[in-house]
Amino acid sequence: MSTARAERLVNLVLALLSTRQYLTAERIRGIVPGYGDAASDDAYFRMFERDKTELRELGIPLETGRNSAFDAIEGYRIARRDYELGEIDLAPDEAAAVALASRLWDSPELTGQAQGALVKLRAAGLEVDDQAPTVVEPRVRAEPAFGPLLAAVQNGQAVRFEYRRSGSPERMMRTLEPWGVVSWKARWYVVGHDRDRGATRCFRLSRVTGQVRPVGKPGAVQRPEGVNLLKLVSVTSDAEPAPVTTARLWVADGRAAGVRRRGTVLGRCTVDGEEGDLVEIGLYFPESAADWITAQGPDVVVLEPDVLAKTVQDRLEAVVARQGSAL
């Protein structure tokens, strides 16, 4: 897969999520950008089958069915009730699994393609619901190395790249057989077999410098059976730096589950006459922390430190101002 396949998968999810009708394979071919490039019908159906398998492996619930008893061919859709997981609070990395691609990805090429898919859906006469109200939307920011590494994973191809280790300006060339790209605690990692070390390694994408270059033939890399990529990242000794600072937050009862999972509940406290939990949390990247804390809206209030509280308050006020000007 190149970046084009990543875009096609995003567009396919968006198309199936944004309609209440079942879309046949032929209709999907005409709506979703990328499928029209297939050289033949057989090539398209092989491509579509691979994409369906990929989505199911990612845990995206594909439904099959017919719009009426008179339809001879089954179609596909994604049920919003299953995809959005009900009323829960999501951390930024968790939001990547359930939010609409056109509103979630902070990437010009993916966002543009996703919006183009919406236009095609409307032009085809399909009912599209992309106006669900939100106060603040989490954004998933992909590192520059994200696209090439994801392409290498899907292509089964080794890669070479320069990598900077934590706390050192030195850059070293690494050759990796990538097995997957995963998000762990709001950061992206690639996991695979490091040919230079002869062992399994995890690399943080933000430390990959320069271009990611493919090595060898596609299909040469196979992910071992039973490998848990997230577990590998979570137990890597250098995967997590020490927290830069500590914040104390007021969290509304029964809300902001993602914040609670990241922190420690110290007790109870009251803000503006409303009781909630006092949660202490270590911050690795205070600037990005302001983004996902702001995304919790009124369910989370920063008590300490003052600079973080001010940053979150400024962003909330900016959101309110934008909504007011749009009315």
Buried (B, 14 or more C-beta within 10 A) or exposed (E): BBBBBBBBBBBBBBBBBBBEEBBBBBBBBEBBBBBEEBEEEEEBBEBBEBBBEBBEEEEBEBEEEEBEEEEEEEBBBBEBEEBBEEEEBBBBBBBBBBBBBBBBBEBEBBBBBBBBBBEBBEEBEBEBEBEEEEBBEBBBBBBBBBBBBBBBBBBBBBBBBBBBEEEEEEBEEBBBBBBBBBBBBBBBBBBBBBBEEEEBBBBBBBBBEEEBEBBBEBEEBEBEEEEEBEEBBBEBEEBBEEEEBEBBBBBBEEBBBBBBEBBEEEEEBEBEEEEBBBBBBBBBBBEBBBBBBBBBBEBBBBBEBEEBBEBBBEBBEEBEEEEEEEE
